[in-house]
Amino acid sequence: MTRHAENPWTEALKTFGISAVLALGIRTFVAEARYIPSGSMLPTLQINDRLIVDKIGYHFRDIQRGDIVVFNPTETLKHKFKDAFIKRVIGLPGEKIEVRNGIVYIDDEPLEENYIAAAPDYVYGPVYVPADQYLVLGDNRNNSYDSHYWGFVPRDLIIGRAVARFWPPHRLGQIGPKPEYDELEVPIEGEAPDS
């Protein structure tokens, strides 16, 4: 039996269709790219950084303190915002959170944070994080519209965890909960940065 060659246009359309379905499936269920539009996560994430967000990891592991998460706007935020937010998880369900004297306290214990731009210059709490919700803060504590303004993030609004930066090339790499910073980006207090 002889096979007829398929029209090249038909083959191209099939290939394009399959590729589009696969790409949409990956973006919907596995991972997606996001960019950083603001300075609320400085110094960890710079404006216009491009990130990969893992959307399936939380099916196999719990959300942990220090994770940088992308989430849809909460009920409080929906009237003003439609785009997703990105912040760091600080308070877990059931924990008591308080910010005073430039320090975040979790269940009355100070939280060591080597990733923030500056100590918070506000007082917050004490509050208790409800079940299945999280308190999230930006690393640029004094310039971040986050949980200390509008409340907690329900678990079902969390899209995924930022796991890697793919742009710009000189900042390419994994994003961890406690990143190490280049001394030039975040000078130690009292020391002058190298010129």
Secondary structure, DSSP 4 states (H G I P E B T S, - for coil): -PPPPPPHHHHHHHHHHHHHHHHHHHHHHTEEEEE--SSTTTTTS-TT-EEEEESSGGGTS---TT-EEEEPPPHHHHTT--S-EEEEEEE-TT-EEEEETTEEEETTEEPP-SS-SS---S-EEEEEPPTTEEEEE-SSGGG--SHHHH--EEGGGEEEEEEEEEESGGG-EE--SS----TTTSPPTTSPPP-
